[in-house]
Amino acid sequence: MGDDLVPYRTLVTQAPVGVMVGHLQVPGLTGSEPASLSKAAVNLLRTGRGYGAPPFDGPVFSDDLSGMAAISDRFGVSEAVLRTLQAGADIALWVTTKEVPAVLDRLEQALRAGELPMSAVDRSVVRVATMKGPNPGCGR
């Protein structure tokens, strides 16, 4: 696994940069869970431990959560979005706009129930805003 992550040693030092976590299973790390839904996979990236890299505090994106069998055969879009955010991703991607209301409802429910801490949402917003940088036209 360490050899596969060598490119990230340099990548995570660049700014602005984001990383997309795919749906692959990583023996010894994610078990039968796709990496995109795995807290262990995101934590490995965030801490840099296990592959000799500095910690990464840029945004983490999921791969498509609506049209790939590794996810869609196991979960609906709403549940997959929640699980990827619970794993530590900052942005959950899916391609079907018809799912937006159900996803928002599920995320609101998760926030109310404590399944998704607001502090995690706040950290994600800061990571994404930091990557985007200042916008001189904002607020005019």
C-alpha positions, -999 to +999 in steps of 0.1 A: +000+000+000+028+024+008+042+023-027+008+032-042+007+063-021+041+077-029+027+104-053+007+118-024+039+127-005+044+155-029+008+162-038-004+170-003+022+197+000+008+217-029-019+243-026-045+247-036-052+210-041-080+186-034-080+148-035-107+125-048-111+092-029-123+064-052-144+034-044-117+008-044-112-017-015-078-015+001-068-048+018-056-041+054-072-006+054-108-005+044-119-042+047-149-048+025-158-011+025-151+012-004-123+037+004-147+066-004-168+055+026-139+046+049-129+067+078-096+048+079-088+058+043-096+095+048-077+094+082-046+080+064-047+109+040-053+135+067-026+123+090+000+112+064+009+083+087+016+050+069+031+065+038+056+091+050+037+123+040+028+154+060-008+158+071-033+169+044-058+195+053-071+203+018-106+192+006-114+155+001-139+147-026-158+114-031-160+098-065-195+096-081-219+081-055-249+076-078-237+056-108-209+033-098-218-002-087-194-003-058-217+021-041-251+019-059-254-018-054-251-013-016-266+021-009-290+047-022-275+081-030-287+098+003-271+071+025-239+070+004-236+108+007-240+107+045-215+078+048-188+096+027-192+127+048-191+107+080-158+091+067-144+126+065-148+137+029-156+174+025-176+171-008-198+143-019-203+140-056-232+125-075-246+132-110-284+128-105-301+161-097-334+144-088-317+131-056-309+165-042-341+169-021-337+134-006-300+140+001-307+173+018-334+158+039-312+129+050-283+153+059-306+175+079-319+145+097-283+133+104-273+167+118-304+167+141-297+131+153-260+137+158-250+113+131-230+141+114-215+167+137-219+203+127-182+208+136-173+184+108-195+204+084-178+236+095-143+222+090-154+211+055-167+245+046-134+261+058-113+236+037-133+243+006-133+281+011-095+280+018-089+261-014-110+286-034-091+315-020-103+351-016-128+365-040-124+403-045-159+405-060-176+388-031-198+411-010-202+438-036 
